[in-house]
Amino acid sequence: MTQKTPLYQAHIDARAKMVDFGGWAMPINYGSQIEEHHWTRNDAALFDVSHMTVVDITGRGARTFLQYLLANDVARLKTSGKALYSCMLNEQGGVIDDLIVYHLQDDFFRVVVNASTREKDLAWMRQQIEGFDAQLTECDNFAMLAIQGPDARARVIPLLAEGLRTAATELQPFHAVLVDDWFIARTGYTGEDGFEVVMPATEVVAFWQALLAVGVHPCGLGARDTLRLEAGMRLYGADMDETISPLEAGLEWTVAWQPETRDFIGRSALEQQKKSGVSHQLQGLLLQDRGVLRNHQKVITASGEGEITSGGFSPTLQQSIAFARLPTPVAEQCQVDIRGRLLSARVVKLPFVRNGKSCIA
């Protein structure tokens, strides 16, 4: 049965085109994916992300549990509100999910995981928490909005309750604050500044309408995908999964190897892979011929064949871009098989775009 967020009727009223996304009825766009993309890069855009899963980890053993559960080390979170991006691995070093964990107190961490992986994530976390002095609580009575873009913070802050306004104004990037039941994080998935706001589900429609009233544009999943592709942000299920390690997904920077005494799930497998060397690496591709890069297209390189994991047209660069898993060593040039035609592409570092500006040299 398809699930609906508290904003389902608001999407219908805004003439959204609705699609099934991981069992949720979600807006793909409100008329023009391209316009929604540019609104986010140039103004302020609003995304309903209430389908994502919010989980609180509490108790004296919360930190110790998360140090075992995650490849990144929550010991790096030394101040209240600091956020950390990490992968959650299986014993073979494959990625069960990628997530953000927020440190609120020494015995209170908030974790936000993907929507489509909710059931397996919760089952895995509940299995692993046994034996730790910690509790896991799914916050299923909350809704979540992402407001992104160069003008996003200026539009949001005046709409917040007085007790939250100053805290949100002073919030540093990749930090969050919790006041009563409202949780505001200066994080996002678009490569732009902005907030992700978790609030009681009963209050989200009024906040959505207030944001629309000050000129924030509603945007759907279509624009969210081109934005995150330009920003170099991986999509679970496309760029990584339980058979792909963080080393193969270009996410070794999220693995905390020190201290060597910290054991975490998948560590032994990752250490062996690092010692042996990975056979493939995730890289960016910039198409140099006319055409559009798509998922699963074959890539021909001097080292062998690779595959595009995420591809599409970049509205900001006006050029086709992609992530591709390429055999090592990776050369600077390759060819992509598009319906039997071999088209030239350049291998580039990610991201393609940051804060609205091209990162391509």
Helices and strands as residue ranges (DSSP letters): H 8-13, E 17-21, E 24-29, H 33-42, E 45-48, E 53-58, H 62-69, G 74-76, E 83-89, E 95-105, E 108-113, H 118-128, E 135-138, E 142-148, H 152-156, G 157-159, H 162-169, E 176-179, E 182-185, E 194-200, G 201-203, H 204-213, E 217-218, H 221-230, G 252-254, H 267-276, E 280-287, E 298-301, E 304-314, E 319-327, E 333-338, E 341-348, E 353-354, E 357-358
